[in-house]
Amino acid sequence: MAVQPQQQDVYVDNARLDVSPFIPAGATRVLDVGCGSGGFGPTLRRVLGEGATVVGLEAVPSQAAAAREGHGFDEVVAGYFPEALDGRAGSFDAIFFNDVLEHIVDPWSVLREVPRFLSAGGQVIAAIPSIQYAPVVLKLLRGRWDYVDQGTLDRTHVRFFTKATMVEMFESCGYEVLSCTGANTMGRRWAASGNPLLRAAARVVPIPFGNMRFVHFVVVARPRR
């Protein structure tokens, strides 16, 4: 079993509405890897309905315990992927990695393990922060790379990706990348800011930064068979 970095118990519920459009229609059995305190569970349940089986997997025991209470999961398994699922029957139509792969020392090995847990035609959906995000790049140009509790420079991130290297990672692990879509723009962050100047700027200032304006990209992929 690979040794994984210690994870934090600091994350609050996040419904991940940015990932909601990528939930495969008609999926009947899904897995949320690194489900945290369970915020994505109600989103999965709302989209897929009561007939779907929704399973969470979480390495931090206190977060797993929170996810089990009122978050729509049929089951929350404590542990790391894939070891925590070894020996369990059943496959999944979709496996989600929302802000997970960047916490793993060897995400390439993890992605190569995923197909054995997927049903025929099953998909992997991964939301991954982009290190090309403009505020991070601008701070780096000023000589700063400051780790924080949460965000693109989360202190427990051990891997960093751009859109191009996300796609390359999946392709090198035997996947066909169906889409890689930017999510959570800088303007959206500004609009939600407590700073009135940033909120005003979000309404009137265009964001001509291309891929640099996105906090995340959402990758949708399936194994090449």
C-alpha positions, 0 to 999 in steps of 0.5 A, a space after each residue: 500500500 502506498 504511503 499517502 500524506 497526512 490530510 487535514 480536517 479543515 474543509 467545510 461542506 462544498 456542494 461542488 456545483 461546478 462539477 454538477 453539470 458533469 455528473 453522467 445522466 443515468 448513472 446508477 452507482 457512483 463513488 465520491 473519492 475524498 468526499 470530505 465532510 460530504 458536501 457533494 453527496 446532496 448534489 449527487 443525490 439531487 441529480 441522480 435521484 433516490 434510486 442511485 447508489 452513492 458511495 463516499 470514500 474518505 481518508 480522514 476519520 472525522 470527515 468520514 463520520 460527518 459525511 455519514 450524517 445527512 449527506 445522502 450517501 448510502 455508505 461512506 468508507 473510511 480509508 484511501 483509494 484504492 486499498 479501502 475498496 479491495 475485495 468489495 463487490 460491485 463497480 461504478 458508473 462514475 468515480 469522482 475525484 474532486 480536489 483529490 489527485 493533487 494531494 496524492 504523491 503518485 496520482 498516475 498510479 491511482 488513475 491506473 487502478 481506477 478502471 477495475 472499479 468502473 462498469 463498462 462505459 464508466 467515466 472518471 470525473 476529476 476537478 483539479 486546481 490549476 496552478 496557472 491561475 492568474 493570482 498565483 502566477 502574479 504572486 510568483 512573479 513577485 517572488 511569493 509562493 505561500 502555502 495556506 490551509 485551503 486553496 490552490 496552494 493548500 499546504 497538503 498539495 503535493 502535485 500541481 497541474 495546468 490544463 495541458 498537464 492534466 490532460 497529459 496525465 490522464 492520456 498517459 494513464 490509458 484514458 480518452 479525455 472527453 472534456 477538460 473544462 474550466 470552472 470557478 473563474 477569477 471574476 466569480 471569486 471576485 464577485 464573492 469577495 468581501 472586498 467591495 472593490 473586487 466585487 465592483 471589478 467583477 461587474 465591469 472589468 473583463 477577464 482576458 486571461 484565457 486559461 489563467 482565469 480558471 481556479 479549476 478544470 474539470 476532466 471527464 475521461 474514460 479508459 481506452 479499452 
